Amino acid sequence: MQKNLAILGTGKMGRTLALGLNRVHAPFKFFLYNPTSEKAEKLADEIQGTAVTALDQLAYIDVILIACRPQQFNQLAFELRPVLKGDELIVSIMAAIPTETLAQKLGVSKIVRMMPNTPNKIGLGVNLFYFSPTVSLPERTHLLNSFALFSSVFTLEKEDYLDICTAFTGCGPALVFEWARLMMEIMIRQGINPNDAHKMVAKTFLGASTLLMSEGKSPLELRQEVASKGGVTVEALKVFSDSKMEQIIEKATHQAYLRGKELQENL
Ligand SMILES: NC(=O)c1ccc[n+]([C@@H]2O[C@H](COP(=O)([O-])OP(=O)(O)OC[C@H]3O[C@@H](n4cnc5c(N)ncnc54)[C@H](OP(=O)(O)O)[C@@H]3O)[C@@H](O)[C@H]2O)c1
């Protein structure tokens, strides 16, 4: 059944998810709102949706996807709360803001927290979901099925798991891109043509992650297939180990988690 979906905030991620949902057999009719109204109007043209210039123009909406930044939420909640009937399903993709705060600031109880990532742009996104207990099974199923049409969906049992995983899947692409950037720069410094370096690194990441998905082997097993004893790869891996690579990744992801908690406190 087609439901009415309002997307509030048509920036990078709101737009990406709208385009993803629209790419498949659209399970939603779209209503789009953004303070800079041109962004909502452009997207509405692309997906045959309706752009609205004020929140009180939203009527008969089943699902509201909040896609502004956490720091913009207080203003949005102030404007949205008087417009809500109370039975809408609220889906928030904002990092860090817990269901309890969303429910309290909006005066509604059916809350879903979702954590997308940028590969949704190409149909390879990871979308995490946490449902508050008041969200019914049919509502959960409709939402999960809709997003599963163009991405990989995961339901998390505890809300804190969503905050933990955010650092790995939501932030994850940026960590991978940073690693790719450093590899490319080092290659370029040593004389490799920049275009070649870009393609070699991108294809290496693509090939390695495809192997990880398709071979049914653990990263350790796949690593061992590359790093034969006495060879060149083991020397590189030894530097990772001596430099405490695991601790660096743990510290980086934990720092992202802590920033989420800090944003929560400052709301
Ligand atoms: N980017 C990612 O990779 C990623 C991944 C996972 C989750 N997220 C989450 O997605 C959310 C959006 O991130 P983003 O990267 O898409 O940011 P963004 O490009 O800055 O988009 C935010 C949008 O929200 C709009 N906005 C501002 N105030 C608003 C209000 N009161 N009501 C409705 N819309 C409002 C902004 O409009 P104006 O331009 O007119 O100010 C802007 O278009 C964040 O909460 C973030 O935590 C992002």
The ligand as a Gaussian input file, in Angstrom:
#p B3LYP/6-31G(d) Opt

LIG

0 1
 N       25.872000      12.682000       5.496000
 C       25.967000      11.426000       5.996000
 O       26.803000      10.610000       5.578000
 C       25.016000      10.967000       7.088000
 C       25.048000       9.628000       7.472000
 C       24.150000       9.197000       8.442000
 C       23.264000      10.088000       9.037000
 N       23.297000      11.381000       8.648000
 C       22.364000      12.311000       9.307000
 O       21.579000      12.927000       8.325000
 C       21.230000      14.240000       8.745000
 C       21.448000      15.197000       7.594000
 O       22.803000      15.165000       7.228000
 P       23.253000      15.740000       5.823000
 O       24.651000      15.302000       5.624000
 O       22.234000      15.444000       4.781000
 O       23.228000      17.321000       6.145000
 P       22.854000      18.541000       5.190000
 O       23.283000      18.238000       3.770000
 O       23.374000      19.768000       5.843000
 O       21.262000      18.563000       5.187000
 C       20.501000      19.085000       6.222000
 C       19.264000      19.707000       5.598000
 O       18.357000      20.038000       6.624000
 C       17.762000      21.281000       6.284000
 N       17.219000      21.956000       7.465000
 C       17.792000      22.876000       8.272000
 N       16.941000      23.275000       9.229000
 C       15.778000      22.618000       9.003000
 C       14.505000      22.614000       9.618000
 N       14.242000      23.398000      10.690000
 N       13.528000      21.825000       9.107000
 C       13.772000      21.032000       8.042000
 N       14.965000      20.980000       7.406000
 C       15.952000      21.753000       7.890000
 C       18.886000      22.077000       5.632000
 O       18.328000      23.090000       4.828000
 P       19.109000      24.441000       4.502000
 O       20.189000      24.080000       3.536000
 O       18.067000      25.333000       3.920000
 O       19.656000      24.959000       5.825000
 C       19.578000      20.985000       4.816000
 O       19.035000      20.893000       3.497000
 C       22.063000      14.547000       9.989000
 O       21.237000      14.525000      11.121000
 C       23.075000      13.433000      10.060000
 O       23.327000      13.042000      11.399000
 C       24.133000      11.844000       7.673000

